[in-house]
Amino acid sequence: MLKKMTAIFLLGFSLIAGSVLLANIWVIQSTYLQVYEQPDGVPVNKVGLLLGTSPSLANGRSNLYFKSRMQAAAELYHAGKVAHLILSGDNGTKKYNEPEAMQQALIQLGVPKDKLTLDYAGFRTLDSVIRCEKIFGQDRFTIISQKWHNHRALFIANSRGLDAVAYNAPKVVNASRKATNREYLARVKAVLDIYILGKEPKFLGKKENIDLNG
Protein backbone atom coordinates (compact mmCIF):
# COMPACT_ATOMS: atom_id res chain seq x y z
CA MET A 1 0.00 0.00 0.00
CA LEU A 2 2.79 2.39 0.91
CA LYS A 3 4.60 1.68 -2.35
CA LYS A 4 1.42 2.34 -4.31
CA MET A 5 0.81 5.66 -2.55
CA THR A 6 4.43 6.66 -3.09
CA ALA A 7 4.18 5.83 -6.79
CA ILE A 8 0.97 7.86 -7.15
CA PHE A 9 2.58 10.81 -5.36
CA LEU A 10 5.68 10.67 -7.55
CA LEU A 11 3.55 10.41 -10.68
CA GLY A 12 1.46 13.40 -9.64
CA PHE A 13 4.53 15.43 -8.76
CA SER A 14 6.17 14.56 -12.07
CA LEU A 15 3.07 15.62 -14.02
CA ILE A 16 2.88 18.95 -12.20
CA ALA A 17 6.60 19.63 -12.54
CA GLY A 18 6.49 18.66 -16.19
CA SER A 19 3.54 20.97 -16.85
CA VAL A 20 5.33 23.89 -15.19
CA LEU A 21 8.48 23.22 -17.21
CA LEU A 22 6.63 22.90 -20.53
CA ALA A 23 4.57 26.04 -19.94
CA ASN A 24 7.69 28.06 -19.17
CA ILE A 25 9.53 26.72 -22.21
CA TRP A 26 6.53 27.53 -24.42
CA VAL A 27 6.17 31.09 -23.12
CA ILE A 28 9.87 31.92 -23.40
CA GLN A 29 10.71 30.19 -26.70
CA SER A 30 7.65 31.54 -28.51
CA THR A 31 8.56 35.15 -27.61
CA TYR A 32 12.34 35.01 -27.59
CA LEU A 33 12.84 36.94 -30.84
CA GLN A 34 10.50 39.76 -29.76
CA VAL A 35 12.54 40.82 -26.73
CA TYR A 36 15.19 43.55 -26.91
CA GLU A 37 17.99 44.42 -24.50
CA GLN A 38 19.41 47.58 -26.11
CA PRO A 39 17.39 50.62 -27.20
CA ASP A 40 19.21 50.92 -30.54
CA GLY A 41 17.73 47.67 -31.79
CA VAL A 42 14.15 48.27 -30.66
CA PRO A 43 11.73 48.85 -33.55
CA VAL A 44 10.03 52.24 -33.57
CA ASN A 45 6.42 52.10 -32.37
CA LYS A 46 4.09 54.97 -31.69
CA VAL A 47 3.04 53.59 -28.31
CA GLY A 48 4.84 51.95 -25.40
CA LEU A 49 2.93 49.95 -22.79
CA LEU A 50 4.59 50.36 -19.41
CA LEU A 51 3.51 47.62 -17.01
CA GLY A 52 2.97 48.76 -13.44
CA THR A 53 4.43 47.76 -10.13
CA SER A 54 4.47 49.39 -6.72
CA PRO A 55 6.99 52.23 -6.22
CA SER A 56 7.76 50.92 -2.73
CA LEU A 57 8.05 47.57 -0.99
CA ALA A 58 6.04 46.35 1.98
CA ASN A 59 8.87 47.41 4.30
CA GLY A 60 8.72 50.98 2.95
CA ARG A 61 11.90 50.79 0.91
CA SER A 62 12.01 51.88 -2.72
CA ASN A 63 11.13 49.19 -5.24
CA LEU A 64 14.16 48.88 -7.51
CA TYR A 65 12.05 47.14 -10.17
CA PHE A 66 9.85 50.24 -10.34
CA LYS A 67 12.85 52.54 -10.78
CA SER A 68 14.29 50.25 -13.43
CA ARG A 69 11.07 50.25 -15.45
CA MET A 70 10.72 54.02 -15.29
CA GLN A 71 14.31 54.39 -16.46
CA ALA A 72 13.68 52.05 -19.39
CA ALA A 73 10.47 53.82 -20.44
CA ALA A 74 12.09 57.26 -20.32
CA GLU A 75 15.08 55.92 -22.25
CA LEU A 76 12.87 54.65 -25.08
CA TYR A 77 10.93 57.90 -25.24
CA HIS A 78 14.03 60.09 -25.37
CA ALA A 79 15.58 57.78 -27.98
CA GLY A 80 12.53 58.29 -30.22
CA LYS A 81 11.55 54.63 -30.04
CA VAL A 82 8.08 55.45 -28.71
CA ALA A 83 6.11 58.69 -29.00
CA HIS A 84 3.56 58.00 -26.28
CA LEU A 85 3.36 55.82 -23.17
CA ILE A 86 0.38 54.03 -21.66
CA LEU A 87 0.97 53.61 -17.94
CA SER A 88 -1.02 50.55 -16.95
CA GLY A 89 -1.27 49.50 -13.33
CA ASP A 90 -3.36 48.81 -10.27
CA ASN A 91 -5.51 51.51 -8.71
CA GLY A 92 -7.47 49.23 -6.41
CA THR A 93 -7.75 51.72 -3.55
CA LYS A 94 -7.52 55.49 -3.04
CA LYS A 95 -4.15 55.07 -1.33
CA TYR A 96 -2.66 52.74 -3.94
CA ASN A 97 -2.22 54.20 -7.41
CA GLU A 98 0.47 52.72 -9.63
CA PRO A 99 -0.36 54.76 -12.79
CA GLU A 100 -0.06 58.11 -11.02
CA ALA A 101 3.18 57.05 -9.34
CA MET A 102 4.56 56.12 -12.76
CA GLN A 103 3.39 59.41 -14.21
CA GLN A 104 5.17 61.42 -11.50
CA ALA A 105 8.37 59.43 -11.93
CA LEU A 106 8.41 59.82 -15.71
CA ILE A 107 7.75 63.56 -15.58
CA GLN A 108 10.78 63.84 -13.30
CA LEU A 109 12.74 61.94 -15.96
CA GLY A 110 11.79 64.48 -18.59
CA VAL A 111 8.81 62.84 -20.30
CA PRO A 112 6.07 65.43 -21.02
CA LYS A 113 2.77 64.87 -19.23
CA ASP A 114 0.80 65.08 -22.47
CA LYS A 115 2.73 62.07 -23.76
CA LEU A 116 1.44 59.90 -20.91
CA THR A 117 -1.91 58.12 -20.76
CA LEU A 118 -2.95 56.47 -17.50
CA ASP A 119 -4.72 53.12 -17.44
CA TYR A 120 -6.12 52.61 -13.96
CA ALA A 121 -7.49 49.12 -14.60
CA GLY A 122 -4.28 47.23 -15.32
CA PHE A 123 -4.84 44.88 -12.41
CA ARG A 124 -3.00 42.02 -14.12
CA THR A 125 -0.66 41.70 -17.06
CA LEU A 126 -3.47 40.14 -19.08
CA ASP A 127 -5.70 43.13 -18.34
CA SER A 128 -2.99 45.62 -19.33
CA VAL A 129 -2.19 43.94 -22.64
CA ILE A 130 -5.77 43.37 -23.76
CA ARG A 131 -6.93 46.82 -22.65
CA CYS A 132 -4.13 48.37 -24.70
CA GLU A 133 -5.97 47.11 -27.77
CA LYS A 134 -9.61 47.11 -26.66
CA ILE A 135 -9.69 50.41 -24.78
CA PHE A 136 -6.83 52.43 -26.28
CA GLY A 137 -7.05 51.09 -29.83
CA GLN A 138 -3.44 49.92 -30.16
CA ASP A 139 -2.65 46.70 -31.99
CA ARG A 140 1.05 47.48 -32.34
CA PHE A 141 3.13 48.58 -29.35
CA THR A 142 6.28 48.09 -27.28
CA ILE A 143 5.93 46.47 -23.86
CA ILE A 144 8.27 47.71 -21.13
CA SER A 145 9.06 45.69 -18.02
CA GLN A 146 11.65 43.29 -16.59
CA LYS A 147 12.90 40.50 -18.86
CA TRP A 148 11.20 37.74 -16.89
CA HIS A 149 7.90 39.62 -17.09
CA ASN A 150 8.12 40.62 -20.75
CA HIS A 151 7.99 37.06 -22.07
CA ARG A 152 4.62 36.47 -20.42
CA ALA A 153 3.22 39.81 -21.58
CA LEU A 154 4.29 39.05 -25.15
CA PHE A 155 2.78 35.57 -24.92
CA ILE A 156 -0.56 37.16 -24.05
CA ALA A 157 -0.21 39.72 -26.86
CA ASN A 158 0.63 36.99 -29.38
CA SER A 159 -2.42 34.98 -28.36
CA ARG A 160 -4.57 37.98 -29.32
CA GLY A 161 -2.83 38.47 -32.66
CA LEU A 162 -1.22 41.77 -31.60
CA ASP A 163 2.00 43.08 -33.13
CA ALA A 164 4.10 43.61 -30.01
CA VAL A 165 7.76 43.69 -29.05
CA ALA A 166 9.28 44.22 -25.61
CA TYR A 167 12.16 46.15 -24.11
CA ASN A 168 13.86 44.81 -21.01
CA ALA A 169 14.37 47.23 -18.16
CA PRO A 170 17.93 47.28 -16.73
CA LYS A 171 18.75 44.35 -14.50
CA VAL A 172 18.25 45.03 -10.80
CA VAL A 173 21.27 44.05 -8.73
CA ASN A 174 20.75 42.26 -5.40
CA ALA A 175 16.97 42.29 -5.79
CA SER A 176 14.74 39.77 -4.04
CA ARG A 177 14.09 36.65 -6.11
CA LYS A 178 10.51 36.48 -4.90
CA ALA A 179 9.11 38.10 -8.05
CA THR A 180 11.24 36.06 -10.44
CA ASN A 181 10.43 32.80 -8.66
CA ARG A 182 6.72 33.63 -8.73
CA GLU A 183 6.95 34.16 -12.47
CA TYR A 184 7.42 30.43 -13.12
CA LEU A 185 3.90 29.77 -11.88
CA ALA A 186 2.54 32.99 -13.41
CA ARG A 187 3.48 31.65 -16.85
CA VAL A 188 1.54 28.47 -16.17
CA LYS A 189 -1.45 30.56 -15.15
CA ALA A 190 -1.14 32.60 -18.34
CA VAL A 191 -1.39 29.43 -20.42
CA LEU A 192 -4.43 28.29 -18.45
CA ASP A 193 -6.08 31.72 -18.58
CA ILE A 194 -5.70 31.98 -22.34
CA TYR A 195 -6.22 28.46 -23.61
CA ILE A 196 -8.35 26.78 -20.93
CA LEU A 197 -10.27 29.40 -18.95
CA GLY A 198 -10.61 32.08 -21.64
CA LYS A 199 -10.00 34.90 -19.15
CA GLU A 200 -10.81 38.50 -20.05
CA PRO A 201 -9.92 41.77 -18.28
CA LYS A 202 -11.76 42.54 -15.07
CA PHE A 203 -12.91 45.87 -16.52
CA LEU A 204 -13.16 47.19 -20.06
CA GLY A 205 -15.49 50.18 -20.37
CA LYS A 206 -15.50 52.98 -22.91
CA LYS A 207 -12.76 53.39 -25.48
CA GLU A 208 -10.25 56.18 -24.93
CA ASN A 209 -8.51 57.98 -27.76
CA ILE A 210 -4.79 58.67 -27.61
CA ASP A 211 -3.58 61.84 -29.33
CA LEU A 212 -0.43 60.73 -31.12
CA ASN A 213 -0.13 63.98 -33.03
CA GLY A 214 -0.07 66.34 -30.05
C-alpha contacts under 8 A as a table, 3 or more apart, distances in Angstrom:
res1	aa1	res2	aa2	distance
1	M	4	K	5.10
1	M	5	M	6.26
2	L	5	M	5.15
2	L	6	T	6.08
3	K	6	T	5.04
3	K	7	A	6.09
4	K	7	A	5.09
4	K	8	I	6.23
5	M	8	I	5.11
5	M	9	F	6.13
6	T	9	F	5.07
6	T	10	L	6.12
7	A	10	L	5.12
7	A	11	L	6.05
8	I	11	L	5.06
8	I	12	G	6.09
9	F	12	G	5.12
9	F	13	F	6.05
10	L	13	F	5.04
10	L	14	S	5.99
11	L	14	S	5.10
11	L	15	L	6.20
12	G	15	L	5.17
12	G	16	I	6.27
13	F	16	I	5.19
13	F	17	A	6.02
14	S	17	A	5.11
14	S	18	G	5.82
15	L	18	G	5.06
15	L	19	S	6.08
16	I	19	S	5.12
16	I	20	V	6.28
17	A	20	V	5.18
17	A	21	L	6.18
18	G	21	L	5.08
18	G	22	L	6.07
19	S	22	L	5.18
19	S	23	A	6.03
19	S	188	V	7.79
20	V	23	A	5.26
20	V	24	N	6.23
20	V	184	Y	7.17
20	V	185	L	6.89
20	V	188	V	6.01
21	L	24	N	5.28
21	L	25	I	6.20
22	L	25	I	5.08
22	L	26	W	6.05
23	A	26	W	5.11
23	A	27	V	6.18
23	A	187	R	6.49
23	A	188	V	5.41
23	A	191	V	6.87
24	N	27	V	5.21
24	N	28	I	6.13
24	N	184	Y	6.50
24	N	187	R	6.00
24	N	188	V	6.85
25	I	28	I	5.34
25	I	29	Q	5.79
26	W	29	Q	5.45
26	W	30	S	5.84
27	V	30	S	5.60
27	V	31	T	6.51
27	V	151	H	6.33
27	V	152	R	6.22
27	V	155	F	5.89
27	V	187	R	6.85
28	I	31	T	5.47
28	I	32	Y	5.75
28	I	151	H	5.64
28	I	152	R	7.57
29	Q	32	Y	5.16
30	S	33	L	7.84
30	S	155	F	7.26
31	T	34	Q	5.45
31	T	35	V	6.98
31	T	151	H	5.89
31	T	154	L	6.28
31	T	155	F	6.38
32	Y	35	V	5.88
32	Y	151	H	7.32
34	Q	154	L	7.77
34	Q	164	A	7.47
34	Q	165	V	4.85
34	Q	166	A	6.22
35	V	147	K	7.89
35	V	150	N	7.44
35	V	151	H	7.52
35	V	165	V	6.04
35	V	166	A	4.85
35	V	167	Y	5.96
35	V	168	N	7.10
36	Y	39	P	7.41
36	Y	41	G	6.87
36	Y	42	V	6.11
36	Y	165	V	7.74
36	Y	166	A	6.09
36	Y	167	Y	4.88
36	Y	168	N	6.18
37	E	41	G	7.99
37	E	167	Y	6.10
37	E	168	N	5.42
37	E	169	A	7.82
38	Q	41	G	5.92
38	Q	42	V	6.99
38	Q	167	Y	7.66
39	P	42	V	5.29
39	P	75	E	7.61
39	P	76	L	6.41
39	P	79	A	7.43
39	P	81	K	7.64
39	P	167	Y	7.54
42	V	81	K	6.90
42	V	167	Y	7.16
43	P	81	K	6.76
43	P	165	V	7.92
44	V	80	G	7.35
44	V	81	K	4.52
44	V	82	V	6.15
45	N	48	G	7.15
45	N	81	K	6.17
45	N	82	V	5.24
45	N	83	A	7.41
45	N	140	R	7.08
45	N	141	F	5.68
45	N	142	T	6.48
46	K	81	K	7.65
46	K	82	V	5.00
46	K	83	A	5.02
46	K	84	H	6.22
46	K	141	F	6.87
46	K	212	L	7.34
47	V	82	V	5.38
47	V	83	A	5.99
47	V	84	H	4.88
47	V	85	L	5.61
47	V	86	I	7.18
47	V	138	Q	7.68
47	V	140	R	7.58
47	V	141	F	5.12
47	V	142	T	6.46
48	G	73	A	7.74
48	G	82	V	5.80
48	G	83	A	7.74
48	G	84	H	6.24
48	G	85	L	4.71
48	G	86	I	6.18
48	G	141	F	5.47
48	G	142	T	4.53
48	G	143	I	5.80
48	G	144	I	6.93
49	L	85	L	5.90
49	L	86	I	4.94
49	L	87	L	6.39
49	L	88	S	7.08
49	L	129	V	7.89
49	L	132	C	7.48
49	L	141	F	6.70
49	L	142	T	5.89
49	L	143	I	4.72
49	L	144	I	6.03
50	L	69	R	7.59
50	L	73	A	6.90
50	L	85	L	6.74
50	L	86	I	6.02
50	L	87	L	5.08
50	L	88	S	6.13
50	L	143	I	6.06
50	L	144	I	4.85
50	L	145	S	6.61
51	L	87	L	6.57
51	L	88	S	5.40
51	L	89	G	6.32
51	L	122	G	7.98
51	L	125	T	7.24
51	L	128	S	7.19
51	L	143	I	7.35
51	L	144	I	6.30
51	L	145	S	5.96
52	G	66	F	7.69
52	G	87	L	6.91
52	G	88	S	5.61
52	G	89	G	4.31
52	G	90	D	7.08
52	G	98	E	6.04
52	G	99	P	6.89
52	G	102	M	7.56
52	G	122	G	7.64
53	T	65	Y	7.65
53	T	66	F	5.97
53	T	89	G	6.77
53	T	90	D	7.87
53	T	98	E	6.37
54	S	57	L	6.99
54	S	63	N	6.83
54	S	66	F	6.54
54	S	98	E	5.97
55	P	62	S	6.13
55	P	63	N	5.23
55	P	66	F	5.39
55	P	67	K	7.43
55	P	98	E	7.38
55	P	101	A	6.89
55	P	102	M	7.99
56	S	59	N	7.93
56	S	60	G	5.77
56	S	61	R	5.52
56	S	62	S	4.36
56	S	63	N	4.55
56	S	66	F	7.92
57	L	60	G	5.25
57	L	61	R	5.37
57	L	62	S	6.09
57	L	63	N	5.49
58	A	61	R	7.44
63	N	66	F	5.36
63	N	67	K	6.70
64	L	67	K	5.09
64	L	68	S	6.08
64	L	172	V	6.51
64	L	175	A	7.36
65	Y	68	S	5.03
65	Y	69	R	6.20
65	Y	146	Q	7.49
65	Y	172	V	6.57
66	F	69	R	5.25
66	F	70	M	6.29
67	K	70	M	5.20
67	K	71	Q	6.15
68	S	71	Q	5.13
68	S	72	A	6.26
68	S	169	A	5.62
68	S	170	P	5.75
68	S	171	K	7.48
68	S	172	V	7.06
69	R	72	A	5.07
69	R	73	A	6.17
69	R	144	I	6.82
69	R	145	S	5.61
69	R	146	Q	7.07
69	R	169	A	5.24
69	R	170	P	7.58
70	M	73	A	5.15
70	M	74	A	6.14
70	M	102	M	6.98
70	M	105	A	6.79
70	M	106	L	6.26
71	Q	74	A	5.30
71	Q	75	E	6.04
71	Q	109	L	7.73
71	Q	169	A	7.36
71	Q	170	P	7.98
72	A	75	E	5.00
72	A	76	L	6.30
72	A	144	I	7.15
72	A	145	S	7.99
72	A	167	Y	7.71
72	A	168	N	7.43
72	A	169	A	5.03
72	A	170	P	6.92
73	A	76	L	5.29
73	A	77	Y	6.31
73	A	85	L	7.88
73	A	106	L	7.91
73	A	144	I	6.54
73	A	169	A	8.00
74	A	77	Y	5.10
74	A	78	H	6.11
74	A	106	L	6.43
74	A	109	L	6.42
74	A	110	G	7.43
74	A	111	V	6.47
75	E	78	H	5.32
75	E	79	A	6.05
76	L	79	A	5.06
76	L	80	G	6.31
76	L	81	K	5.13
76	L	82	V	6.06
77	Y	80	G	5.24
77	Y	81	K	5.84
77	Y	82	V	5.11
77	Y	83	A	6.16
77	Y	84	H	7.44
77	Y	111	V	7.30
78	H	81	K	7.60
78	H	111	V	7.78
79	A	82	V	7.89
80	G	83	A	6.54
82	V	85	L	7.28
82	V	142	T	7.71
83	A	115	K	7.09
83	A	212	L	7.18
84	H	115	K	4.85
84	H	116	L	6.08
84	H	117	T	7.78
84	H	212	L	6.84
85	L	115	K	6.30
85	L	116	L	5.04
85	L	117	T	6.23
86	I	116	L	6.01
86	I	117	T	4.77
86	I	118	L	5.87
86	I	119	D	6.68
86	I	132	C	7.85
87	L	99	P	5.44
87	L	102	M	6.77
87	L	103	Q	7.31
87	L	116	L	6.98
87	L	117	T	6.05
87	L	118	L	4.88
87	L	119	D	5.73
88	S	98	E	7.78
88	S	99	P	5.96
88	S	118	L	6.25
88	S	119	D	4.52
88	S	120	Y	6.26
88	S	121	A	7.03
88	S	122	G	4.93
88	S	128	S	5.82
89	G	97	N	7.61
89	G	98	E	5.20
89	G	99	P	5.37
89	G	119	D	6.47
89	G	120	Y	5.80
89	G	121	A	6.36
89	G	122	G	4.26
89	G	123	F	5.90
89	G	124	R	7.71
89	G	128	S	7.35
90	D	96	Y	7.48
90	D	97	N	6.20
90	D	98	E	5.51
90	D	99	P	7.13
90	D	120	Y	5.97
90	D	121	A	5.99
90	D	122	G	5.38
90	D	123	F	4.71
90	D	124	R	7.82
91	N	94	K	7.21
91	N	96	Y	5.69
91	N	97	N	4.44
91	N	98	E	6.17
91	N	99	P	7.33
91	N	120	Y	5.39
91	N	121	A	6.65
91	N	122	G	7.97
91	N	123	F	7.62
92	G	96	Y	6.44
92	G	97	N	7.29
92	G	123	F	7.86
93	T	96	Y	5.20
93	T	97	N	7.18
94	K	97	N	6.99
97	N	100	E	5.75
97	N	101	A	6.41
97	N	120	Y	7.78
98	E	101	A	5.12
98	E	102	M	6.17
98	E	120	Y	7.88
99	P	102	M	5.10
99	P	103	Q	6.14
99	P	118	L	5.64
99	P	119	D	6.58
99	P	120	Y	6.26
100	E	103	Q	4.88
100	E	104	Q	6.20
100	E	118	L	7.28
101	A	104	Q	5.27
101	A	105	A	6.27
102	M	105	A	5.12
102	M	106	L	6.10
103	Q	106	L	5.25
103	Q	107	I	6.16
103	Q	113	K	7.44
103	Q	116	L	7.00
103	Q	118	L	7.73
104	Q	107	I	5.28
104	Q	108	Q	6.38
105	A	108	Q	5.21
105	A	109	L	6.45
106	L	109	L	4.82
106	L	110	G	6.44
106	L	111	V	5.51
107	I	110	G	5.13
107	I	111	V	4.89
107	I	112	P	5.99
107	I	113	K	6.31
108	Q	111	V	7.34
111	V	115	K	7.04
111	V	116	L	7.96
112	P	115	K	5.47
112	P	116	L	7.21
113	K	116	L	5.41
114	D	117	T	7.66
114	D	214	G	7.72
117	T	210	I	7.45
119	D	122	G	6.27
119	D	128	S	7.92
120	Y	123	F	7.99
121	A	127	D	7.29
121	A	128	S	7.41
121	A	202	K	7.86
121	A	203	F	6.60
122	G	125	T	6.84
122	G	127	D	5.29
122	G	128	S	4.50
122	G	131	R	7.80
123	F	127	D	6.25
123	F	128	S	7.20
123	F	202	K	7.78
124	R	127	D	5.13
124	R	128	S	6.33
125	T	128	S	5.10
125	T	129	V	6.21
125	T	153	A	6.26
126	L	129	V	5.37
126	L	130	I	6.14
126	L	153	A	7.15
126	L	156	I	6.48
126	L	190	A	7.92
126	L	200	E	7.58
126	L	201	P	6.70
127	D	130	I	5.43
127	D	131	R	5.81
127	D	200	E	7.10
127	D	201	P	4.43
127	D	202	K	6.91
127	D	203	F	7.92
128	S	131	R	5.29
128	S	132	C	6.14
128	S	201	P	7.99
129	V	132	C	5.25
129	V	133	E	7.11
129	V	153	A	6.90
129	V	156	I	7.12
129	V	157	A	6.29
130	I	133	E	5.49
130	I	134	K	6.09
130	I	157	A	7.35
130	I	160	R	7.84
130	I	200	E	7.93
130	I	201	P	7.06
131	R	134	K	4.83
131	R	135	I	5.01
131	R	136	F	6.68
131	R	201	P	7.32
131	R	204	L	6.76
132	C	135	I	5.93
132	C	136	F	5.13
132	C	137	G	6.50
132	C	138	Q	5.72
132	C	139	D	7.62
133	E	136	F	5.59
133	E	137	G	4.60
133	E	138	Q	4.47
133	E	139	D	5.38
134	K	137	G	5.70
134	K	138	Q	7.63
134	K	204	L	7.49
134	K	207	K	7.13
135	I	204	L	6.69
135	I	205	G	7.29
135	I	206	K	6.63
135	I	207	K	4.33
135	I	208	E	5.79
136	F	207	K	6.06
136	F	208	E	5.25
136	F	209	N	5.98
136	F	210	I	6.70
137	G	207	K	7.55
137	G	208	E	7.75
137	G	209	N	7.34
138	Q	141	F	6.76
139	D	162	L	5.15
139	D	163	D	6.01
139	D	164	A	7.69
140	R	162	L	6.20
140	R	163	D	4.57
140	R	164	A	5.45
141	F	163	D	6.77
141	F	164	A	5.10
141	F	165	V	6.73
142	T	164	A	5.68
142	T	165	V	4.97
142	T	166	A	5.17
142	T	167	Y	6.95
143	I	150	N	6.98
143	I	153	A	7.54
143	I	154	L	7.71
143	I	164	A	7.03
143	I	165	V	6.17
143	I	166	A	4.39
143	I	167	Y	6.24
144	I	150	N	7.10
144	I	166	A	5.76
144	I	167	Y	5.14
144	I	168	N	6.29
144	I	169	A	6.81
145	S	149	H	6.25
145	S	150	N	5.83
145	S	166	A	7.73
145	S	167	Y	6.85
145	S	168	N	5.72
145	S	169	A	5.53
146	Q	149	H	5.28
146	Q	150	N	6.07
146	Q	168	N	5.17
146	Q	169	A	5.04
146	Q	170	P	7.44
146	Q	171	K	7.48
147	K	150	N	5.14
147	K	151	H	6.81
147	K	167	Y	7.75
147	K	168	N	4.91
147	K	169	A	6.92
148	W	151	H	6.13
148	W	152	R	7.57
148	W	180	T	6.67
148	W	183	E	7.10
149	H	152	R	5.63
149	H	153	A	6.48
149	H	183	E	7.21
150	N	153	A	5.03
150	N	154	L	6.04
150	N	166	A	6.16
150	N	167	Y	7.63
150	N	168	N	7.10
151	H	154	L	5.20
151	H	155	F	6.12
152	R	155	F	4.95
152	R	156	I	6.36
152	R	187	R	6.11
152	R	190	A	7.24
153	A	156	I	5.23
153	A	157	A	6.29
154	L	157	A	4.86
154	L	158	N	5.96
154	L	164	A	6.67
154	L	165	V	6.99
154	L	166	A	7.20
155	F	158	N	5.15
155	F	159	S	6.26
156	I	159	S	5.18
156	I	160	R	6.67
156	I	190	A	7.33
156	I	194	I	7.50
157	A	160	R	5.30
157	A	161	G	6.49
157	A	162	L	5.26
157	A	163	D	7.45
157	A	164	A	6.61
158	N	161	G	5.00
158	N	162	L	5.58
158	N	163	D	7.28
158	N	164	A	7.51
159	S	162	L	7.62
159	S	194	I	7.48
172	V	175	A	5.85
176	S	179	A	7.11
177	R	180	T	5.22
177	R	181	N	5.90
178	K	181	N	5.26
178	K	182	R	6.09
179	A	182	R	5.12
179	A	183	E	6.30
180	T	183	E	5.11
180	T	184	Y	7.31
181	N	184	Y	5.87
181	N	185	L	7.89
182	R	185	L	5.73
182	R	186	A	6.31
183	E	186	A	4.66
183	E	187	R	6.13
184	Y	187	R	5.56
184	Y	188	V	6.91
185	L	188	V	5.06
185	L	189	K	6.31
186	A	189	K	4.98
186	A	190	A	6.17
187	R	190	A	4.95
187	R	191	V	6.43
188	V	191	V	5.25
188	V	192	L	6.39
189	K	192	L	4.99
189	K	193	D	5.88
190	A	193	D	5.02
190	A	194	I	6.09
191	V	194	I	5.36
191	V	195	Y	5.88
191	V	196	I	7.47
192	L	195	Y	5.47
192	L	196	I	4.88
192	L	197	L	5.97
192	L	198	G	7.92
193	D	196	I	5.92
193	D	197	L	4.80
193	D	198	G	5.47
193	D	199	K	5.08
194	I	197	L	6.24
194	I	198	G	4.96
194	I	199	K	6.10
195	Y	198	G	6.02
201	P	204	L	6.57
211	D	214	G	5.76
